[in-house]
Amino acid sequence: MNSKRRGVLAFLAGLILGQPSPSNASSKSSVFAAARSSYKPRHVLCFLGGENGLEALKQSARAGIDALGAGFSVDEDYSRDKPDDRMVRSFNICWDRVDPEAYQKTDEDAVATHGSVLYVLGPSMTAETAVATSAKALLLVQHMLDHGAVAAKGESAGVAHGVQRWRELSEQMRKAAASDDLPAVARACRLALARRPIGDDADGMASVGFHLVGLPDVLITVGRKDDQPRTTNTEQLKIAALIDEIADEMVKDGVEVVLRRRHIELSDDTRYEENEYKFNPFGVATVAEPWSAE
């Protein structure tokens, strides 16, 4: 392991052991989200490999896990040494639609021609350990793409990126960790491992997967009726930007501080069952005022 990676891992270990609070956070409010459920989130990572490639994927994963010391494990029950016909549809649904360079045709081709599937399970996380664990998950994704995997998907939020975008987000996280920049580490992990915006004009548009960085998901109320024009792609990108802005503030200033400042209501996550990977035990923060394009 090179010195750069050792430095990143030392920083991540400090996050877990020291549980640092950003300097701008209120001393009267917890930086971390309070759990509203006993459920503890975990990562489920999906990696695709070549024909008869499962054993090589397992070896790569175990080597990466050993290097990270991350508590991840190879799943023996659902991994398979043959193609999975569901993968093309699954990746088509899960590709990130916010970043314009999220995936390329070569990534779609790699999914279509894969020959093996490996699942890796992460350890259970609390709000305090989520960012550090997710940063290790992102490092593991890059390790796998450097050692035999042709595509990767985060199952706990249903998000996929192309190889180039995964590596870009991993590098952003590394640079942030090297600078001891917790908010930037959390942002890179969030962009990599969560999805937004999910939903519609009637029920609103939200994030999925912010529990993977110890935050409640954010729901933006749209409030458009059936006889009104639907939100455009450009408007949905603006909604995604607002979701990201609120999440960045929660990491920087503390969840409770931001909820009070923005008059946001926090409630239980009723979108998913409590035993589903997408369920957010930290709740859903709903911006009640209907979003406007103006």
BAPATOR-484584 format. One record per residue (C-alpha): residue number from 0; residue in three letters; y, z, x. Coordinates in Angstrom, 2 decimals. Layout:
# residues N
@num:NUM residu:Ala c2:Y c3:Z c1:X
...
This chain:
# residues 294
@num:0 residu:Met c2:0.00 c3:0.00 c1:0.00
@num:1 residu:Asn c2:3.38 c3:-0.96 c1:1.44
@num:2 residu:Ser c2:6.24 c3:1.49 c1:1.97
@num:3 residu:Lys c2:8.29 c3:-0.02 c1:-0.87
@num:4 residu:Arg c2:5.58 c3:0.71 c1:-3.42
@num:5 residu:Arg c2:5.02 c3:4.20 c1:-2.01
@num:6 residu:Gly c2:8.73 c3:4.90 c1:-2.51
@num:7 residu:Val c2:8.59 c3:3.73 c1:-6.11
@num:8 residu:Leu c2:5.51 c3:5.87 c1:-6.82
@num:9 residu:Ala c2:7.18 c3:8.91 c1:-5.26
@num:10 residu:Phe c2:10.15 c3:8.42 c1:-7.59
@num:11 residu:Leu c2:7.87 c3:8.07 c1:-10.60
@num:12 residu:Ala c2:5.99 c3:11.22 c1:-9.64
@num:13 residu:Gly c2:9.33 c3:12.99 c1:-9.50
@num:14 residu:Leu c2:10.08 c3:11.89 c1:-13.06
@num:15 residu:Ile c2:6.86 c3:13.48 c1:-14.29
@num:16 residu:Leu c2:7.05 c3:16.67 c1:-12.23
@num:17 residu:Gly c2:10.79 c3:17.24 c1:-12.28
@num:18 residu:Gln c2:11.56 c3:15.86 c1:-15.73
@num:19 residu:Pro c2:15.14 c3:15.03 c1:-14.65
@num:20 residu:Ser c2:17.97 c3:14.80 c1:-17.15
@num:21 residu:Pro c2:20.70 c3:12.16 c1:-16.78
@num:22 residu:Ser c2:23.92 c3:13.77 c1:-15.61
@num:23 residu:Asn c2:25.92 c3:12.57 c1:-18.61
@num:24 residu:Ala c2:23.62 c3:14.10 c1:-21.21
@num:25 residu:Ser c2:24.85 c3:17.02 c1:-23.27
@num:26 residu:Ser c2:23.61 c3:20.38 c1:-22.05
@num:27 residu:Lys c2:23.10 c3:21.36 c1:-25.70
@num:28 residu:Ser c2:20.90 c3:18.41 c1:-26.59
@num:29 residu:Ser c2:17.54 c3:17.34 c1:-25.28
@num:30 residu:Val c2:17.51 c3:14.07 c1:-23.37
@num:31 residu:Phe c2:13.95 c3:13.54 c1:-24.54
@num:32 residu:Ala c2:12.89 c3:12.83 c1:-28.10
@num:33 residu:Ala c2:11.23 c3:15.62 c1:-30.06
@num:34 residu:Ala c2:7.76 c3:14.79 c1:-31.31
@num:35 residu:Arg c2:7.42 c3:14.68 c1:-35.09
@num:36 residu:Ser c2:3.64 c3:14.29 c1:-34.89
@num:37 residu:Ser c2:0.78 c3:15.57 c1:-32.76
@num:38 residu:Tyr c2:-0.15 c3:11.96 c1:-31.90
@num:39 residu:Lys c2:0.44 c3:11.06 c1:-28.25
@num:40 residu:Pro c2:1.06 c3:7.39 c1:-27.46
@num:41 residu:Arg c2:-0.84 c3:5.44 c1:-24.84
@num:42 residu:His c2:-0.87 c3:1.97 c1:-23.38
@num:43 residu:Val c2:-3.49 c3:-0.63 c1:-24.17
@num:44 residu:Leu c2:-3.08 c3:-3.59 c1:-21.81
@num:45 residu:Cys c2:-4.84 c3:-6.91 c1:-22.27
@num:46 residu:Phe c2:-5.49 c3:-9.23 c1:-19.32
@num:47 residu:Leu c2:-6.96 c3:-12.72 c1:-19.45
@num:48 residu:Gly c2:-8.92 c3:-14.22 c1:-16.57
@num:49 residu:Gly c2:-10.86 c3:-17.33 c1:-15.71
@num:50 residu:Glu c2:-14.38 c3:-18.37 c1:-16.59
@num:51 residu:Asn c2:-16.94 c3:-15.71 c1:-15.65
@num:52 residu:Gly c2:-14.01 c3:-13.69 c1:-14.37
@num:53 residu:Leu c2:-14.56 c3:-10.29 c1:-15.95
@num:54 residu:Glu c2:-16.10 c3:-8.62 c1:-12.92
@num:55 residu:Ala c2:-13.25 c3:-9.82 c1:-10.70
@num:56 residu:Leu c2:-10.70 c3:-8.54 c1:-13.25
@num:57 residu:Lys c2:-12.43 c3:-5.15 c1:-13.31
@num:58 residu:Gln c2:-12.37 c3:-4.90 c1:-9.53
@num:59 residu:Ser c2:-8.68 c3:-5.81 c1:-9.44
@num:60 residu:Ala c2:-7.86 c3:-3.30 c1:-12.16
@num:61 residu:Arg c2:-9.74 c3:-0.47 c1:-10.47
@num:62 residu:Ala c2:-8.03 c3:-1.21 c1:-7.17
@num:63 residu:Gly c2:-4.64 c3:-1.16 c1:-8.87
@num:64 residu:Ile c2:-5.40 c3:2.03 c1:-10.76
@num:65 residu:Asp c2:-6.57 c3:3.75 c1:-7.57
@num:66 residu:Ala c2:-3.37 c3:2.73 c1:-5.78
@num:67 residu:Leu c2:-1.13 c3:3.93 c1:-8.61
@num:68 residu:Gly c2:-2.99 c3:7.15 c1:-9.29
@num:69 residu:Ala c2:-1.99 c3:6.54 c1:-12.86
@num:70 residu:Gly c2:-4.81 c3:7.86 c1:-15.04
@num:71 residu:Phe c2:-5.52 c3:4.41 c1:-16.45
@num:72 residu:Ser c2:-9.08 c3:3.26 c1:-17.08
@num:73 residu:Val c2:-11.01 c3:0.05 c1:-17.66
@num:74 residu:Asp c2:-12.29 c3:-0.35 c1:-21.20
@num:75 residu:Glu c2:-15.98 c3:-1.24 c1:-21.22
@num:76 residu:Asp c2:-16.38 c3:-1.60 c1:-24.98
@num:77 residu:Tyr c2:-14.08 c3:-4.49 c1:-25.85
@num:78 residu:Ser c2:-13.68 c3:-6.34 c1:-22.55
@num:79 residu:Arg c2:-15.74 c3:-9.54 c1:-22.45
@num:80 residu:Asp c2:-16.87 c3:-12.18 c1:-19.97
@num:81 residu:Lys c2:-16.18 c3:-15.08 c1:-22.32
@num:82 residu:Pro c2:-13.19 c3:-16.54 c1:-24.17
@num:83 residu:Asp c2:-11.81 c3:-14.84 c1:-27.27
@num:84 residu:Asp c2:-10.85 c3:-17.43 c1:-29.89
@num:85 residu:Arg c2:-8.26 c3:-15.05 c1:-31.34
@num:86 residu:Met c2:-6.14 c3:-14.99 c1:-28.19
@num:87 residu:Val c2:-4.13 c3:-18.16 c1:-28.77
@num:88 residu:Arg c2:-2.95 c3:-16.97 c1:-32.18
@num:89 residu:Ser c2:-2.40 c3:-13.43 c1:-30.92
@num:90 residu:Phe c2:-0.24 c3:-14.51 c1:-27.98
@num:91 residu:Asn c2:1.68 c3:-16.94 c1:-30.20
@num:92 residu:Ile c2:2.60 c3:-14.02 c1:-32.45
@num:93 residu:Cys c2:3.37 c3:-11.66 c1:-29.57
@num:94 residu:Trp c2:5.45 c3:-13.82 c1:-27.21
@num:95 residu:Asp c2:8.86 c3:-12.23 c1:-26.67
@num:96 residu:Arg c2:11.44 c3:-14.31 c1:-28.58
@num:97 residu:Val c2:14.56 c3:-12.61 c1:-27.24
@num:98 residu:Asp c2:14.63 c3:-13.75 c1:-23.61
@num:99 residu:Pro c2:14.91 c3:-17.56 c1:-23.46
@num:100 residu:Glu c2:12.72 c3:-17.68 c1:-20.35
@num:101 residu:Ala c2:10.08 c3:-15.26 c1:-21.65
@num:102 residu:Tyr c2:7.22 c3:-17.76 c1:-21.32
@num:103 residu:Gln c2:6.52 c3:-21.33 c1:-20.28
@num:104 residu:Lys c2:4.06 c3:-24.03 c1:-21.28
@num:105 residu:Thr c2:1.93 c3:-23.09 c1:-18.28
@num:106 residu:Asp c2:1.55 c3:-19.62 c1:-19.79
@num:107 residu:Glu c2:0.44 c3:-21.06 c1:-23.13
@num:108 residu:Asp c2:-2.03 c3:-23.30 c1:-21.31
@num:109 residu:Ala c2:-3.44 c3:-20.33 c1:-19.39
@num:110 residu:Val c2:-4.07 c3:-18.48 c1:-22.65
@num:111 residu:Ala c2:-5.68 c3:-21.52 c1:-24.24
@num:112 residu:Thr c2:-8.10 c3:-22.03 c1:-21.33
@num:113 residu:His c2:-8.93 c3:-18.41 c1:-20.47
@num:114 residu:Gly c2:-12.56 c3:-17.48 c1:-19.89
@num:115 residu:Ser c2:-12.59 c3:-13.67 c1:-19.83
@num:116 residu:Val c2:-10.75 c3:-10.69 c1:-21.32
@num:117 residu:Leu c2:-10.15 c3:-7.24 c1:-19.86
@num:118 residu:Tyr c2:-8.60 c3:-4.25 c1:-21.61
@num:119 residu:Val c2:-7.12 c3:-1.32 c1:-19.70
@num:120 residu:Leu c2:-6.33 c3:1.98 c1:-21.39
@num:121 residu:Gly c2:-3.49 c3:4.26 c1:-20.33
@num:122 residu:Pro c2:-3.33 c3:8.06 c1:-20.45
@num:123 residu:Ser c2:-1.83 c3:9.92 c1:-23.39
@num:124 residu:Met c2:1.93 c3:10.41 c1:-22.94
@num:125 residu:Thr c2:4.61 c3:12.86 c1:-23.96
@num:126 residu:Ala c2:8.29 c3:11.98 c1:-24.20
@num:127 residu:Glu c2:8.78 c3:13.54 c1:-20.77
@num:128 residu:Thr c2:6.07 c3:11.48 c1:-19.06
@num:129 residu:Ala c2:6.45 c3:8.20 c1:-20.97
@num:130 residu:Val c2:8.94 c3:6.41 c1:-18.70
@num:131 residu:Ala c2:7.03 c3:7.17 c1:-15.50
@num:132 residu:Thr c2:3.71 c3:6.19 c1:-17.07
@num:133 residu:Ser c2:5.15 c3:2.98 c1:-18.49
@num:134 residu:Ala c2:6.63 c3:2.12 c1:-15.10
@num:135 residu:Lys c2:3.15 c3:2.44 c1:-13.64
@num:136 residu:Ala c2:1.80 c3:0.27 c1:-16.44
@num:137 residu:Leu c2:4.35 c3:-2.39 c1:-15.49
@num:138 residu:Leu c2:3.31 c3:-2.15 c1:-11.84
@num:139 residu:Leu c2:-0.30 c3:-2.54 c1:-12.91
@num:140 residu:Val c2:0.55 c3:-5.68 c1:-14.89
@num:141 residu:Gln c2:2.16 c3:-7.22 c1:-11.82
@num:142 residu:His c2:-0.80 c3:-6.17 c1:-9.67
@num:143 residu:Met c2:-3.21 c3:-7.86 c1:-12.07
@num:144 residu:Leu c2:-1.17 c3:-11.06 c1:-12.24
@num:145 residu:Asp c2:-1.17 c3:-11.10 c1:-8.44
@num:146 residu:His c2:-4.94 c3:-10.57 c1:-8.34
@num:147 residu:Gly c2:-6.67 c3:-12.90 c1:-10.75
@num:148 residu:Ala c2:-5.23 c3:-12.37 c1:-14.23
@num:149 residu:Val c2:-3.65 c3:-15.48 c1:-15.78
@num:150 residu:Ala c2:-1.90 c3:-13.77 c1:-18.72
@num:151 residu:Ala c2:-1.03 c3:-10.27 c1:-19.92
@num:152 residu:Lys c2:-0.14 c3:-8.62 c1:-23.21
@num:153 residu:Gly c2:0.84 c3:-5.10 c1:-24.20
@num:154 residu:Glu c2:-1.22 c3:-4.20 c1:-27.26
@num:155 residu:Ser c2:0.60 c3:-0.95 c1:-28.05
@num:156 residu:Ala c2:3.64 c3:-2.89 c1:-29.25
@num:157 residu:Gly c2:2.13 c3:-6.36 c1:-29.55
@num:158 residu:Val c2:4.29 c3:-8.00 c1:-26.88
@num:159 residu:Ala c2:3.56 c3:-10.74 c1:-24.36
@num:160 residu:His c2:5.56 c3:-12.41 c1:-21.61
@num:161 residu:Gly c2:4.80 c3:-15.23 c1:-19.25
@num:162 residu:Val c2:3.82 c3:-14.51 c1:-15.65
@num:163 residu:Gln c2:7.32 c3:-15.14 c1:-14.29
@num:164 residu:Arg c2:8.97 c3:-12.85 c1:-16.82
@num:165 residu:Trp c2:6.48 c3:-10.01 c1:-16.23
@num:166 residu:Arg c2:7.22 c3:-10.21 c1:-12.50
@num:167 residu:Glu c2:10.96 c3:-10.30 c1:-13.10
@num:168 residu:Leu c2:10.85 c3:-7.15 c1:-15.22
@num:169 residu:Ser c2:8.59 c3:-5.42 c1:-12.70
@num:170 residu:Glu c2:11.04 c3:-6.22 c1:-9.92
@num:171 residu:Gln c2:13.94 c3:-4.90 c1:-12.02
@num:172 residu:Met c2:12.03 c3:-1.66 c1:-12.46
@num:173 residu:Arg c2:11.25 c3:-1.43 c1:-8.74
@num:174 residu:Lys c2:14.88 c3:-1.89 c1:-7.75
@num:175 residu:Ala c2:15.99 c3:0.71 c1:-10.29
@num:176 residu:Ala c2:13.40 c3:3.19 c1:-9.03
@num:177 residu:Ala c2:14.48 c3:2.57 c1:-5.45
@num:178 residu:Ser c2:18.03 c3:3.50 c1:-6.53
@num:179 residu:Asp c2:16.85 c3:6.58 c1:-8.47
@num:180 residu:Asp c2:18.32 c3:4.97 c1:-11.60
@num:181 residu:Leu c2:16.35 c3:6.45 c1:-14.51
@num:182 residu:Pro c2:18.21 c3:4.59 c1:-17.30
@num:183 residu:Ala c2:17.58 c3:1.27 c1:-15.57
@num:184 residu:Val c2:13.89 c3:2.11 c1:-15.05
@num:185 residu:Ala c2:13.58 c3:2.97 c1:-18.73
@num:186 residu:Arg c2:15.36 c3:-0.22 c1:-19.76
@num:187 residu:Ala c2:13.11 c3:-2.48 c1:-17.67
@num:188 residu:Cys c2:10.02 c3:-0.77 c1:-19.09
@num:189 residu:Arg c2:11.37 c3:-1.02 c1:-22.62
@num:190 residu:Leu c2:12.16 c3:-4.73 c1:-22.30
@num:191 residu:Ala c2:8.69 c3:-5.32 c1:-20.89
@num:192 residu:Leu c2:6.55 c3:-3.21 c1:-23.20
@num:193 residu:Ala c2:8.34 c3:-3.04 c1:-26.58
@num:194 residu:Arg c2:9.32 c3:-5.68 c1:-29.15
@num:195 residu:Arg c2:12.43 c3:-6.29 c1:-31.21
@num:196 residu:Pro c2:13.58 c3:-7.27 c1:-33.76
@num:197 residu:Ile c2:10.65 c3:-7.02 c1:-36.16
@num:198 residu:Gly c2:11.20 c3:-7.13 c1:-39.92
@num:199 residu:Asp c2:13.22 c3:-9.01 c1:-42.47
@num:200 residu:Asp c2:16.55 c3:-9.09 c1:-44.27
@num:201 residu:Ala c2:15.31 c3:-6.93 c1:-47.14
@num:202 residu:Asp c2:13.82 c3:-3.98 c1:-45.26
@num:203 residu:Gly c2:15.81 c3:-4.35 c1:-42.06
@num:204 residu:Met c2:14.90 c3:-5.24 c1:-38.49
@num:205 residu:Ala c2:13.52 c3:-2.75 c1:-36.03
@num:206 residu:Ser c2:11.97 c3:-2.21 c1:-32.65
@num:207 residu:Val c2:8.29 c3:-1.53 c1:-32.13
@num:208 residu:Gly c2:7.07 c3:0.34 c1:-29.07
@num:209 residu:Phe c2:10.01 c3:2.51 c1:-28.05
@num:210 residu:His c2:7.56 c3:5.45 c1:-28.10
@num:211 residu:Leu c2:6.23 c3:3.98 c1:-24.85
@num:212 residu:Val c2:9.46 c3:5.14 c1:-23.17
@num:213 residu:Gly c2:9.74 c3:8.36 c1:-25.17
@num:214 residu:Leu c2:12.26 c3:7.18 c1:-27.77
@num:215 residu:Pro c2:12.30 c3:6.76 c1:-31.53
@num:216 residu:Asp c2:12.29 c3:3.18 c1:-32.70
@num:217 residu:Val c2:15.58 c3:1.80 c1:-34.01
@num:218 residu:Leu c2:15.89 c3:0.18 c1:-37.45
@num:219 residu:Ile c2:18.97 c3:-1.87 c1:-38.31
@num:220 residu:Thr c2:19.64 c3:-2.17 c1:-42.03
@num:221 residu:Val c2:20.50 c3:-5.76 c1:-42.96
@num:222 residu:Gly c2:20.84 c3:-5.45 c1:-46.73
@num:223 residu:Arg c2:20.97 c3:-9.12 c1:-47.64
@num:224 residu:Lys c2:19.83 c3:-10.00 c1:-51.14
@num:225 residu:Asp c2:17.59 c3:-12.90 c1:-52.12
@num:226 residu:Asp c2:20.54 c3:-15.06 c1:-53.17
@num:227 residu:Gln c2:22.30 c3:-14.62 c1:-49.81
@num:228 residu:Pro c2:21.76 c3:-16.76 c1:-46.68
@num:229 residu:Arg c2:18.97 c3:-15.57 c1:-44.39
@num:230 residu:Thr c2:19.81 c3:-14.24 c1:-40.93
@num:231 residu:Thr c2:19.80 c3:-16.95 c1:-38.29
@num:232 residu:Asn c2:18.12 c3:-16.79 c1:-34.89
@num:233 residu:Thr c2:21.53 c3:-16.16 c1:-33.33
@num:234 residu:Glu c2:22.15 c3:-13.25 c1:-35.69
@num:235 residu:Gln c2:18.73 c3:-11.79 c1:-34.97
@num:236 residu:Leu c2:19.50 c3:-11.90 c1:-31.25
@num:237 residu:Lys c2:22.67 c3:-9.90 c1:-31.97
@num:238 residu:Ile c2:20.60 c3:-7.37 c1:-33.89
@num:239 residu:Ala c2:18.23 c3:-7.13 c1:-30.91
@num:240 residu:Ala c2:21.25 c3:-6.53 c1:-28.66
@num:241 residu:Leu c2:22.43 c3:-3.69 c1:-30.91
@num:242 residu:Ile c2:18.97 c3:-2.12 c1:-30.87
@num:243 residu:Asp c2:19.00 c3:-2.29 c1:-27.06
@num:244 residu:Glu c2:22.50 c3:-0.81 c1:-26.92
@num:245 residu:Ile c2:21.46 c3:2.20 c1:-29.00
@num:246 residu:Ala c2:18.31 c3:2.70 c1:-26.93
@num:247 residu:Asp c2:20.30 c3:2.56 c1:-23.67
@num:248 residu:Glu c2:22.67 c3:5.20 c1:-25.03
@num:249 residu:Met c2:19.78 c3:7.47 c1:-26.06
@num:250 residu:Val c2:18.37 c3:7.37 c1:-22.52
@num:251 residu:Lys c2:21.78 c3:7.94 c1:-20.94
@num:252 residu:Asp c2:23.26 c3:10.56 c1:-23.27
@num:253 residu:Gly c2:20.31 c3:12.09 c1:-25.10
@num:254 residu:Val c2:18.66 c3:11.23 c1:-28.39
@num:255 residu:Glu c2:20.33 c3:13.91 c1:-30.51
@num:256 residu:Val c2:23.78 c3:13.16 c1:-29.12
@num:257 residu:Val c2:23.55 c3:9.48 c1:-29.99
@num:258 residu:Leu c2:22.14 c3:10.12 c1:-33.45
@num:259 residu:Arg c2:25.07 c3:12.40 c1:-34.26
@num:260 residu:Arg c2:27.68 c3:10.13 c1:-32.70
@num:261 residu:Arg c2:26.51 c3:7.02 c1:-34.52
@num:262 residu:His c2:25.61 c3:8.84 c1:-37.76
@num:263 residu:Ile c2:22.02 c3:7.64 c1:-37.53
@num:264 residu:Glu c2:19.26 c3:9.16 c1:-39.62
@num:265 residu:Leu c2:15.96 c3:10.04 c1:-37.95
@num:266 residu:Ser c2:12.81 c3:10.01 c1:-40.07
@num:267 residu:Asp c2:9.04 c3:9.85 c1:-39.64
@num:268 residu:Asp c2:7.45 c3:6.51 c1:-38.81
@num:269 residu:Thr c2:5.82 c3:5.38 c1:-42.05
@num:270 residu:Arg c2:5.27 c3:1.78 c1:-40.89
@num:271 residu:Tyr c2:1.92 c3:2.52 c1:-39.27
@num:272 residu:Glu c2:-0.92 c3:4.97 c1:-39.66
@num:273 residu:Glu c2:-0.79 c3:7.93 c1:-37.29
@num:274 residu:Asn c2:-3.85 c3:6.77 c1:-35.37
@num:275 residu:Glu c2:-2.46 c3:3.26 c1:-34.70
@num:276 residu:Tyr c2:-1.17 c3:2.40 c1:-31.24
@num:277 residu:Lys c2:2.14 c3:1.17 c1:-32.69
@num:278 residu:Phe c2:2.83 c3:4.43 c1:-34.50
@num:279 residu:Asn c2:5.90 c3:6.18 c1:-33.10
@num:280 residu:Pro c2:5.50 c3:9.98 c1:-33.04
@num:281 residu:Phe c2:9.20 c3:10.33 c1:-32.21
@num:282 residu:Gly c2:10.22 c3:8.71 c1:-35.48
@num:283 residu:Val c2:12.46 c3:5.86 c1:-36.54
@num:284 residu:Ala c2:16.26 c3:6.01 c1:-36.16
@num:285 residu:Thr c2:17.82 c3:4.10 c1:-39.06
@num:286 residu:Val c2:21.34 c3:2.72 c1:-38.91
@num:287 residu:Ala c2:22.24 c3:3.04 c1:-42.59
@num:288 residu:Glu c2:25.38 c3:0.93 c1:-42.59
@num:289 residu:Pro c2:24.29 c3:-2.68 c1:-43.28
@num:290 residu:Trp c2:24.60 c3:-4.89 c1:-40.23
@num:291 residu:Ser c2:27.29 c3:-7.56 c1:-40.40
@num:292 residu:Ala c2:27.62 c3:-10.73 c1:-38.33
@num:293 residu:Glu c2:31.38 c3:-10.28 c1:-38.23
